[in-house]
Amino acid sequence: MSRPHGRGPLVLGIETSCDETGVGLVRDGALLADALASSVDEHARYGGVVPEIAARAHLEAMVPTIERALAAAGARPADLDAVAVTAGPGLAGALLVGVAAAKAYALALGVPLYGVHHLAAHVAVDTLEHGPLPSPSIALLVSGGHSSLLLVEDLAAVPVKSLGATVDDAAGEAYDKVARLLGMPFPGGPPIDRAARDGSPTIPFPRGKAGDGTFDFSFSGLKTAVARWVEARGRAGEPVPIADVAASFQEAVVDVLTAKAVGAATAHGVDTIVIGGGVAANSRLRALAAERCSAAGITLRVPRPGLCTDNGAMVAALGALQAAAGVTPSPLDLPASSTLPLGV
């Protein structure tokens, strides 16, 4: 088999921060393979991700998923020039599986190892679709574990700066909890998004921290307000308008997310916003962000839905940027950190 075409480094990316085993291959800004093995069905009956189950699933899926990615790219392990892996944040046991596998491949092949930050990787994946990210840019990352606003300069060489983050529940976590309240399956984002399309966002649910002058988020109060509203309808013997509740809850979430993202861009004189994370696949978030960015003269970049959720492509994308820029590789005693801070 001949070596895959391209001049830049061929980078293998491994992502195991939560319940999805992702493996990607990237060279010269092009995605050559993106293989995924998800254990979400094993967690559904618990209404959330069980760390021990996730770690075991990663262990079982790791080698087959890497082999699928290599086959899809027409590559062999010997073709790899570097290995990148999510070093954190995430579930400790899940991260350990990915980091151990990455170390093994890097050591066996004699190639550099790059431990990357999960949030920075979510930003980097956009470059696979839309090219280099303008500097500076604002990144809005929204998922089950994170709701963050970041100032991004040079992804490869300059640490990403946090402008704001959730102080309690992440947006995706709130979606999961409200979905359970409404009798919807886990994960809650897709079913709420679907139900909301048939509803009207007329219920005045609160917008946490909307006007506090910060770029932080809070969704715990919103989740509680939805629960109290639904409980009150039940006590009164009235039916719960599921579609209207879904639409009103979703509007409260995306209203705050988009307003703060545009506010951050304006405050920092930035004219590009990139949205990433699993919730970035939400149709209403995409629509309202496009509307508000257009009104403010801001360019909006959002990857296709398949690249918004956790995947190996995003890790490979950031690892490839670092390898091409000559960033010092990580040591082979790289730790997995469930609370890895930005800028590390």
Salt bridges, closest charged atoms under 4 A:
GLU15 OE1 - HIS118 ND1 3.34
ASP79 OD1 - ARG3 NH1 3.86
ASP79 OD1 - ARG76 NH2 3.40
ASP81 OD1 - ARG3 NH2 2.78
ASP81 OD2 - ARG27 NH1 3.92
ASP126 OD1 - HIS130 ND1 2.68
ASP126 OD2 - ARG301 NE 2.61
GLU129 OE2 - ARG304 NH1 3.04
ASP169 OD2 - LYS177 NZ 3.49
ASP169 OD2 - LYS223 NZ 3.05
GLU173 OE2 - LYS177 NZ 2.90
ASP193 OD2 - ARG197 NH2 3.48
ASP212 OD2 - LYS209 NZ 2.76
ASP212 OD1 - LYS260 NZ 3.05
GLU231 OE1 - ARG228 NH1 3.35
GLU238 OE1 - ARG233 NH1 3.32
GLU251 OE1 - ARG284 NE 2.86
ASP255 OD2 - ARG207 NE 3.04
ASP255 OD1 - ARG292 NH2 2.82
ASP310 OD1 - HIS118 NE2 3.22
ASP310 OD1 - HIS122 NE2 3.01
